[in-house]
Amino acid sequence: MDFNLTDQQNDIRKTVRDFAENEVKPLAKQLDESEQFSPELTKKMGELGLFGMYLPEEYGGLGTDTISYIIAVEELARVDGSHAATLAAHNSLGIGPLYYFGTKAQKEKYLPQLTTGDKLWAFGLTEPNAGSDSRGTKTNAVLENGNWIINGSKIFITNGSTDFSLGATVQAITGMNGDRKEYSTIIVENGTPGFKTVTMHKKMMWRASITSELYFDDCKVPEENLLGAVGQGSKIMLSTLDNGRLSIAAMGLGLAQGAYEMALEHAKTRQQFGKPIIKFQTIAFKLADMALKIELGRNLLYKACWLKDSKKQFAKEAAMAKLYCSEIAKEVADEAVQIHGGYGLMKEYDIERFYRDQRLLQIGEGTSEIQRLVISRHIGA
């Protein structure tokens, strides 16, 4: 086993960390407070090559491996969850299905537009009554005269309603196969008549990322907007979630790293009873446990990425990494607030934002309960 990162991977970590520290961090608190999405920072992420970085150069990507991409998400999440969410959702959920399942014409039309930071793409799966149960989809599409007519709605969709969102990949019921519903995925561009996007406000977390509702009212798109084959929708969506779980795990890992570093610094400078609180065993042991969890999470996540890059099965390990890293994000953020004491409850301190941001990680891209279900199926339970 070789745990060394390549020169490229180390360079990406340094580049993204510098960007996160110098460009994102000075604005993160203000953007969170005002619940404001930043087109400028999104554009800069595109200029760094972070969007579609795993795509081949012919589509505008950098041709990097999965670990390089995961490192980028991790380093952004170490500073701010909102911008890490924008990056992760666009890359894994937005670009991923188009790249892995799109036709040559679809790839050539959309992918070069999605690597620059000028356009974002969304993943339309979740509905008001279809969360963990992805087959609870009610949105439907009927093929009429060479067009799909779509009706229904989606909710909690990241990147769906920014001013430069280009479109979404949407799961819909397209017929019946015997007594079973047939699910397909369809490409829908923003601005299409009958397609409306609405930004959701008053979120507890990721307040500087865009979360949207999508509405389809006799929305008409060409037949060639079908992504993959008819009836392949569930396969496409679930495969996309396997990849997306790696990026959510990276968000949990990065958040835990950032929270740990804040707690460590505070423990070194905060004086009680005549000495820094890090000198008290109860605090030192908390920090030791935090460091242990982060190390285990990173090893598990990077192994899952290595499996993917090695063309091996990685779905079980992706679920494990997502489950573990999201859970330790909760645990580390909570202990970091405890170490900060009352200061950790004040918006003046970044740890307060981290404590809020971590909460979605145990819900998004499959809840912790669903991850355990996925893992149990892989082990034959």
C-alpha positions as semicolon CSV with decimal commas, in nm:
position;residue;x (nm);y (nm);z (nm)
1;M;0,000;0,000;0,000
2;D;0,121;0,349;-0,087
3;F;-0,037;0,636;0,102
4;N;0,165;0,905;-0,073
5;L;-0,026;1,161;-0,276
6;T;0,102;1,255;-0,620
7;D;0,258;1,592;-0,692
8;Q;-0,058;1,692;-0,877
9;Q;-0,279;1,597;-0,582
10;N;-0,059;1,793;-0,340
11;D;-0,062;2,092;-0,575
12;I;-0,441;2,082;-0,596
13;R;-0,467;2,074;-0,217
14;K;-0,240;2,376;-0,184
15;T;-0,413;2,569;-0,461
16;V;-0,763;2,508;-0,328
17;R;-0,659;2,573;0,032
18;D;-0,505;2,905;-0,067
19;F;-0,819;2,998;-0,259
20;A;-1,045;2,896;0,030
21;E;-0,839;3,087;0,287
22;N;-0,782;3,402;0,081
23;E;-1,098;3,431;-0,129
24;V;-1,380;3,238;0,043
25;K;-1,306;3,276;0,413
26;P;-1,314;3,659;0,422
27;L;-1,666;3,654;0,272
28;A;-1,812;3,334;0,419
29;K;-1,958;3,486;0,735
30;Q;-2,119;3,777;0,553
31;L;-2,263;3,559;0,276
32;D;-2,404;3,317;0,534
33;E;-2,561;3,597;0,735
34;S;-2,723;3,758;0,428
35;E;-2,814;3,421;0,273
36;Q;-2,644;3,535;-0,046
37;F;-2,505;3,319;-0,327
38;S;-2,183;3,454;-0,478
39;P;-2,159;3,439;-0,859
40;E;-1,811;3,594;-0,831
41;L;-1,668;3,316;-0,614
42;T;-1,840;3,055;-0,827
43;K;-1,679;3,203;-1,136
44;K;-1,340;3,197;-0,964
45;M;-1,385;2,829;-0,879
46;G;-1,443;2,771;-1,249
47;E;-1,132;2,967;-1,340
48;L;-0,933;2,741;-1,107
49;G;-1,059;2,443;-1,306
50;L;-1,260;2,296;-1,017
51;F;-1,576;2,238;-1,220
52;G;-1,558;1,918;-1,420
53;M;-1,199;1,869;-1,312
54;Y;-1,228;1,491;-1,365
55;L;-1,357;1,537;-1,722
56;P;-1,127;1,484;-2,021
57;E;-0,973;1,797;-2,168
58;E;-1,194;1,767;-2,479
59;Y;-1,489;1,871;-2,262
60;G;-1,301;2,141;-2,074
61;G;-1,187;1,931;-1,778
62;L;-0,845;1,875;-1,626
63;G;-0,849;1,496;-1,657
64;T;-0,775;1,446;-1,287
65;D;-0,853;1,140;-1,081
66;T;-1,129;1,109;-0,821
67;I;-0,900;1,170;-0,523
68;S;-0,790;1,504;-0,670
69;Y;-1,153;1,613;-0,700
70;I;-1,234;1,492;-0,349
71;I;-0,936;1,684;-0,210
72;A;-1,075;2,001;-0,371
73;V;-1,415;1,951;-0,205
74;E;-1,248;1,868;0,127
75;E;-1,039;2,184;0,124
76;L;-1,335;2,408;0,045
77;A;-1,543;2,242;0,318
78;R;-1,260;2,303;0,564
79;V;-1,344;2,674;0,530
80;D;-1,707;2,694;0,416
81;G;-1,977;2,434;0,355
82;S;-2,183;2,648;0,118
83;H;-1,917;2,678;-0,150
84;A;-1,817;2,315;-0,107
85;A;-2,183;2,226;-0,164
86;T;-2,199;2,431;-0,484
87;L;-1,888;2,254;-0,613
88;A;-1,987;1,904;-0,502
89;A;-2,345;1,920;-0,633
90;H;-2,240;2,063;-0,968
91;N;-1,962;1,812;-1,023
92;S;-2,107;1,488;-0,886
93;L;-2,480;1,535;-0,934
94;G;-2,485;1,785;-1,217
95;I;-2,202;1,698;-1,453
96;G;-2,175;1,330;-1,355
97;P;-2,494;1,193;-1,518
98;L;-2,433;1,392;-1,837
99;Y;-2,078;1,262;-1,866
100;Y;-2,139;0,899;-1,774
101;F;-2,473;0,847;-1,953
102;G;-2,502;1,123;-2,214
103;T;-2,476;1,074;-2,588
104;K;-2,183;1,226;-2,772
105;A;-2,406;1,509;-2,889
106;Q;-2,535;1,576;-2,535
107;K;-2,182;1,580;-2,394
108;E;-2,057;1,816;-2,663
109;K;-2,353;2,048;-2,613
110;Y;-2,352;2,076;-2,235
111;L;-2,022;1,973;-2,075
112;P;-1,798;2,252;-2,215
113;Q;-2,047;2,507;-2,076
114;L;-2,034;2,347;-1,730
115;T;-1,659;2,360;-1,664
116;T;-1,601;2,735;-1,670
117;G;-1,799;2,857;-1,369
118;D;-2,038;3,043;-1,600
119;K;-2,312;2,779;-1,582
120;L;-2,440;2,533;-1,321
121;W;-2,640;2,212;-1,356
122;A;-2,881;2,049;-1,110
123;F;-2,996;1,697;-1,019
124;G;-3,375;1,668;-1,004
125;L;-3,453;1,361;-0,795
126;T;-3,601;1,459;-0,456
127;E;-3,972;1,540;-0,434
128;P;-4,201;1,639;-0,146
129;N;-4,300;1,271;-0,105
130;A;-3,990;1,108;-0,255
131;G;-3,682;1,151;-0,039
132;S;-3,518;0,834;0,085
133;D;-3,765;0,644;-0,134
134;S;-3,645;0,757;-0,476
135;R;-3,908;0,537;-0,639
136;G;-4,176;0,750;-0,478
137;T;-4,136;0,991;-0,770
138;K;-4,467;1,140;-0,886
139;T;-4,329;1,363;-1,165
140;N;-4,430;1,211;-1,497
141;A;-4,343;1,256;-1,862
142;V;-4,544;1,152;-2,166
143;L;-4,400;1,129;-2,517
144;E;-4,620;1,316;-2,766
145;N;-4,530;1,405;-3,123
146;G;-4,156;1,385;-3,063
147;N;-4,161;1,578;-2,732
148;W;-4,165;1,485;-2,365
149;I;-4,446;1,660;-2,176
150;I;-4,341;1,679;-1,811
151;N;-4,562;1,753;-1,508
152;G;-4,468;1,747;-1,142
153;S;-4,223;1,908;-0,900
154;K;-3,891;1,863;-0,723
155;I;-3,763;2,004;-0,394
156;F;-3,431;2,061;-0,211
157;I;-3,240;2,084;-0,541
158;T;-2,893;2,241;-0,512
159;N;-2,792;2,487;-0,788
160;G;-3,135;2,476;-0,950
161;S;-3,230;2,845;-0,953
162;T;-2,919;3,061;-0,975
163;D;-2,917;3,329;-1,243
164;F;-2,682;3,114;-1,448
165;S;-2,826;2,767;-1,386
166;L;-2,831;2,602;-1,727
167;G;-3,070;2,318;-1,645
168;A;-3,137;1,996;-1,458
169;T;-3,143;1,621;-1,505
170;V;-3,491;1,513;-1,397
171;Q;-3,627;1,173;-1,301
172;A;-3,983;1,111;-1,418
173;I;-4,226;0,825;-1,463
174;T;-4,243;0,756;-1,836
175;G;-4,470;0,452;-1,844
176;M;-4,530;0,107;-1,702
177;N;-4,332;-0,213;-1,746
178;G;-4,586;-0,475;-1,651
179;D;-4,709;-0,373;-1,308
180;R;-4,397;-0,170;-1,232
181;K;-4,347;0,200;-1,296
182;E;-4,083;0,288;-1,553
183;Y;-3,848;0,569;-1,454
184;S;-3,640;0,769;-1,701
185;T;-3,413;1,074;-1,681
186;I;-3,471;1,377;-1,899
187;I;-3,260;1,688;-1,961
188;V;-3,454;2,010;-1,899
189;E;-3,297;2,348;-1,967
190;N;-3,384;2,652;-1,753
191;G;-3,605;2,891;-1,942
192;T;-3,803;2,612;-2,108
193;P;-4,176;2,708;-2,117
194;G;-4,359;2,530;-1,836
195;F;-4,043;2,495;-1,624
196;K;-4,018;2,724;-1,320
197;T;-3,750;2,737;-1,051
198;V;-3,796;2,891;-0,706
199;T;-3,518;2,957;-0,456
200;M;-3,579;2,829;-0,103
201;H;-3,489;3,064;0,183
202;K;-3,454;3,059;0,562
203;K;-3,229;2,754;0,572
204;M;-3,035;2,660;0,883
205;M;-2,728;2,556;0,684
206;W;-2,542;2,617;0,356
207;R;-2,707;2,957;0,347
208;A;-2,473;3,086;0,074
209;S;-2,558;2,801;-0,163
210;I;-2,874;2,789;-0,372
211;T;-3,143;2,534;-0,283
212;S;-3,443;2,524;-0,515
213;E;-3,787;2,395;-0,593
214;L;-3,851;2,292;-0,954
215;Y;-4,200;2,298;-1,108
216;F;-4,309;2,138;-1,437
217;D;-4,642;2,240;-1,588
218;D;-4,683;2,080;-1,931
219;C;-4,312;2,143;-1,979
220;K;-4,220;2,038;-2,333
221;V;-3,869;1,922;-2,426
222;P;-3,747;1,736;-2,737
223;E;-3,744;1,356;-2,737
224;E;-3,363;1,359;-2,777
225;N;-3,338;1,517;-2,430
226;L;-3,379;1,169;-2,285
227;L;-3,063;1,083;-2,090
228;G;-2,973;0,718;-2,128
229;A;-3,243;0,473;-2,231
230;V;-3,611;0,472;-2,142
231;G;-3,654;0,290;-1,811
232;Q;-3,291;0,348;-1,709
233;G;-3,374;0,638;-1,476
234;S;-3,333;0,461;-1,142
235;K;-3,003;0,308;-1,252
236;I;-2,871;0,649;-1,356
237;M;-2,987;0,823;-1,041
238;L;-2,859;0,555;-0,802
239;S;-2,524;0,532;-0,981
240;T;-2,497;0,911;-0,955
241;L;-2,565;0,890;-0,581
242;D;-2,280;0,639;-0,540
243;N;-2,044;0,898;-0,687
244;G;-2,208;1,183;-0,499
245;R;-2,162;1,009;-0,165
246;L;-1,787;1,047;-0,206
247;S;-1,821;1,425;-0,232
248;I;-2,057;1,448;0,067
249;A;-1,809;1,239;0,262
250;A;-1,541;1,489;0,156
251;M;-1,759;1,770;0,285
252;G;-1,792;1,593;0,620
253;L;-1,420;1,528;0,635
254;G;-1,331;1,886;0,545
255;L;-1,578;2,031;0,792
256;A;-1,444;1,806;1,068
257;Q;-1,088;1,914;0,983
258;G;-1,182;2,282;0,998
259;A;-1,375;2,245;1,324
260;Y;-1,088;2,050;1,480
261;E;-0,834;2,316;1,382
262;M;-1,054;2,589;1,533
263;A;-1,091;2,393;1,855
264;L;-0,719;2,322;1,871
265;E;-0,629;2,688;1,826
266;H;-0,887;2,800;2,081
267;A;-0,765;2,542;2,333
268;K;-0,410;2,671;2,298
269;T;-0,506;3,035;2,358
270;R;-0,796;3,014;2,602
271;Q;-0,672;3,046;2,961
272;Q;-0,853;2,902;3,263
273;F;-0,717;2,839;3,610
274;G;-0,389;2,998;3,509
275;K;-0,305;2,784;3,203
276;P;-0,426;2,708;2,847
277;I;-0,721;2,472;2,853
278;I;-0,537;2,231;2,620
279;K;-0,325;2,143;2,924
280;F;-0,629;1,989;3,091
281;Q;-0,656;1,620;3,013
282;T;-1,029;1,632;2,945
283;I;-0,972;1,885;2,664
284;A;-0,659;1,715;2,532
285;F;-0,844;1,384;2,510
286;K;-1,132;1,545;2,321
287;L;-0,885;1,679;2,065
288;A;-0,711;1,342;2,043
289;D;-1,041;1,169;1,968
290;M;-1,122;1,431;1,705
291;A;-0,785;1,379;1,534
292;L;-0,837;1,002;1,541
293;K;-1,180;1,023;1,377
294;I;-1,052;1,254;1,104
295;E;-0,761;1,021;1,027
296;L;-0,991;0,720;1,003
297;G;-1,238;0,910;0,787
298;R;-0,971;1,026;0,544
299;N;-0,827;0,676;0,505
300;L;-1,172;0,528;0,440
301;L;-1,273;0,798;0,192
302;Y;-0,949;0,788;-0,002
303;K;-0,970;0,410;-0,024
304;A;-1,320;0,438;-0,173
305;C;-1,185;0,689;-0,427
306;W;-0,895;0,456;-0,508
307;L;-1,140;0,173;-0,572
308;K;-1,337;0,393;-0,811
309;D;-1,025;0,506;-0,997
310;S;-0,909;0,144;-1,016
311;K;-1,239;0,048;-1,186
312;K;-1,334;-0,170;-0,891
313;Q;-1,670;-0,189;-0,713
314;F;-1,691;0,099;-0,464
315;A;-2,060;0,143;-0,379
316;K;-2,030;-0,019;-0,034
317;E;-1,720;0,182;0,055
318;A;-1,880;0,503;-0,075
319;A;-2,177;0,445;0,156
320;M;-1,943;0,367;0,445
321;A;-1,736;0,680;0,382
322;K;-2,044;0,900;0,350
323;L;-2,193;0,756;0,669
324;Y;-1,874;0,776;0,874
325;C;-1,752;1,117;0,757
326;S;-2,093;1,280;0,800
327;E;-2,127;1,131;1,147
328;I;-1,781;1,243;1,260
329;A;-1,855;1,591;1,122
330;K;-2,141;1,603;1,372
331;E;-1,932;1,468;1,656
332;V;-1,626;1,685;1,590
333;A;-1,830;2,002;1,540
334;D;-2,019;1,936;1,862
335;E;-1,700;1,883;2,064
336;A;-1,545;2,189;1,901
337;V;-1,837;2,400;2,023
338;Q;-1,794;2,247;2,368
339;I;-1,428;2,344;2,373
340;H;-1,519;2,699;2,270
341;G;-1,772;2,717;2,552
342;G;-2,012;3,010;2,530
343;Y;-1,808;3,166;2,251
344;G;-1,895;2,873;2,028
345;L;-2,260;2,977;2,034
346;M;-2,191;3,324;1,896
347;K;-2,204;3,408;1,525
348;E;-1,879;3,600;1,569
349;Y;-1,705;3,262;1,579
350;D;-1,693;3,044;1,265
351;I;-1,754;2,729;1,466
352;E;-2,118;2,837;1,510
353;R;-2,164;2,822;1,130
354;F;-1,985;2,488;1,110
355;Y;-2,214;2,345;1,377
356;R;-2,517;2,439;1,164
357;D;-2,365;2,333;0,832
358;Q;-2,282;1,981;0,946
359;R;-2,643;1,892;1,013
360;L;-2,740;1,836;0,651
361;L;-2,456;1,591;0,595
362;Q;-2,644;1,314;0,774
363;I;-2,948;1,379;0,552
364;G;-2,835;1,479;0,201
365;E;-2,743;1,219;-0,066
366;G;-2,911;0,951;0,142
367;T;-2,966;0,970;0,516
368;S;-2,742;0,791;0,764
369;E;-3,021;0,535;0,797
370;I;-3,023;0,475;0,421
371;Q;-2,643;0,438;0,418
372;R;-2,674;0,164;0,678
373;L;-2,939;-0,001;0,461
374;V;-2,708;0,014;0,157
375;I;-2,416;-0,128;0,354
376;S;-2,630;-0,405;0,504
377;R;-2,738;-0,514;0,156
378;H;-2,379;-0,528;0,038
379;I;-2,280;-0,753;0,329
380;G;-2,573;-0,985;0,265
381;A;-2,797;-0,886;0,555
